Amino acid sequence: MREQIRCAVFGLGRLGYWHAENLAGKVKGAKLSVVVDPQEKIAEKVAHELGVQWSTSSQSILEDSEIDAVIIAVPTAFHADMIKLAAQHGKHIFVEKPLTQTLEEADEVIDVIRENGIFCQVGFMRRFDPAYAEAKRRIDAGDIGKPIYFKSISRDPGSPPAEFIQKSGGIFLDLSIHDYDLARFLMGAEVESVHAHGTVLLHPFMKECGDADQALAYLTFDSGAAGDVEGSRNAMYGYDIFTEVVGTEGSIRIGSLRHHDVQLLTDKGSVHDIVPHFPVRFKESYLLEMNHFIDCLRKEEKPSVTEIDGKKALEISMAAKISWKTGQRVHVGEKVKQTWRNES
Ligand SMILES: NC(=O)c1ccc[n+]([C@@H]2O[C@H](COP(=O)([O-])OP(=O)(O)OC[C@H]3O[C@@H](n4cnc5c(N)ncnc54)[C@H](O)[C@@H]3O)[C@@H](O)[C@H]2O)c1
């Protein structure tokens, strides 16, 4: 077992900062050596706070033989190029979701990862959330019988700005991809087809971005099961995350709106607070997924959620996006590429 994995974090925005903070002191066997961001002030500030080196140049860090692994938390549009470069330099990779922005890019990065014999983990942190992990354990143990229906809701408390949305790949790719990954993970089956709908309810700028702020996808699985996934940027009350798997002998529900376990009772009624946003709801999961990544590298084992899972979730997202644009039910897999070519 390797003593220590020396890491570099690329991109110090919302996600990169969390990963850097975790790697700097909370993950056993990890050494955060350097943080990288083209915005010098951000790189310098985070480095100073965490007591590590900083750089504005990805290339020089990739060429550094003292770095074993890189964490890629840059905007999605840059994932493919950065994964390929990192793999070619022999670095193990943790990449935020989605793996890439297109299926062609996904195939390219899968080839480069394979050719260079490195490990890659994709940031589907919900799999590591204690509640989702327990649900998976109970489903696999047969506690609800055979899974027959999947329901998942992800409602964000508002939208990121237009500049982010333009580069995000859209709601099916950026937001609902977490639920599509959970669909495969919890149902133990592959999604066969998607029929999706979307509209703009609260954020008019979404129309100019060619995106929706409210989306729904109906899924069919190769096991004969079905499901639906709602994605929304319109939960002005808080961060609303919920998943249910219905089985032949019961149902399992994951998630509640409640933030602190405090309930206020007055003559006006009963109230509790609501989870404000993803860094709060999934704080523990970001640490647990990073623990898994470093642990796997130390043992030289493949992570449990890889570039292949990244591509499969991407295929479902693409099918949903095409279905929304065309109004047709879309089959997942090779046909997605074909349909997309025909449409574009
Ligand atoms: N797992 C999750 O829950 C989750 C949540 C939000 C975002 N994400 C993903 O994380 C990624 C980053 O999103 P974000 O919200 O943190 O973005 P962000 O815009 O907040 O931050 C991105 C950072 O990357 C930097 N950057 C840009 N190009 C770079 C380069 N070549 N090298 C190094 N740094 C570079 C930018 O200067 C910026 O500081 C996206 O792929 C997004 O889909 C995942």
The ligand as a Gaussian input file, in Angstrom:
#p B3LYP/6-31G(d) Opt

LIG

0 1
 N      -20.648000      17.278000      -7.960000
 C      -21.362000      18.366000      -7.771000
 O      -22.248000      18.404000      -6.934000
 C      -21.082000      19.594000      -8.583000
 C      -21.672000      20.817000      -8.223000
 C      -21.330000      21.965000      -8.959000
 C      -20.442000      21.869000     -10.033000
 N      -19.918000      20.661000     -10.374000
 C      -18.994000      20.536000     -11.525000
 O      -17.724000      21.078000     -11.155000
 C      -17.105000      21.699000     -12.288000
 C      -16.736000      23.119000     -11.893000
 O      -17.924000      23.781000     -11.523000
 P      -17.903000      24.998000     -10.503000
 O      -19.305000      25.307000     -10.191000
 O      -16.925000      24.744000      -9.399000
 O      -17.319000      26.142000     -11.487000
 P      -16.806000      27.593000     -11.126000
 O      -17.099000      28.428000     -12.301000
 O      -17.285000      27.997000      -9.764000
 O      -15.200000      27.398000     -11.003000
 C      -14.390000      26.958000     -12.050000
 C      -12.964000      27.422000     -11.765000
 O      -12.116000      26.829000     -12.730000
 C      -11.140000      27.799000     -13.110000
 N      -10.556000      27.390000     -14.402000
 C      -11.014000      27.636000     -15.646000
 N      -10.166000      27.084000     -16.557000
 C       -9.179000      26.475000     -15.850000
 C       -8.017000      25.758000     -16.209000
 N       -7.708000      25.521000     -17.501000
 N       -7.195000      25.284000     -15.230000
 C       -7.497000      25.493000     -13.932000
 N       -8.600000      26.196000     -13.536000
 C       -9.425000      26.676000     -14.491000
 C      -11.908000      29.091000     -13.139000
 O      -11.041000      30.227000     -13.063000
 C      -12.766000      28.938000     -11.874000
 O      -12.103000      29.435000     -10.715000
 C      -18.131000      21.619000     -13.434000
 O      -17.777000      20.570000     -14.294000
 C      -19.458000      21.303000     -12.740000
 O      -20.320000      20.514000     -13.529000
 C      -20.198000      19.536000      -9.668000

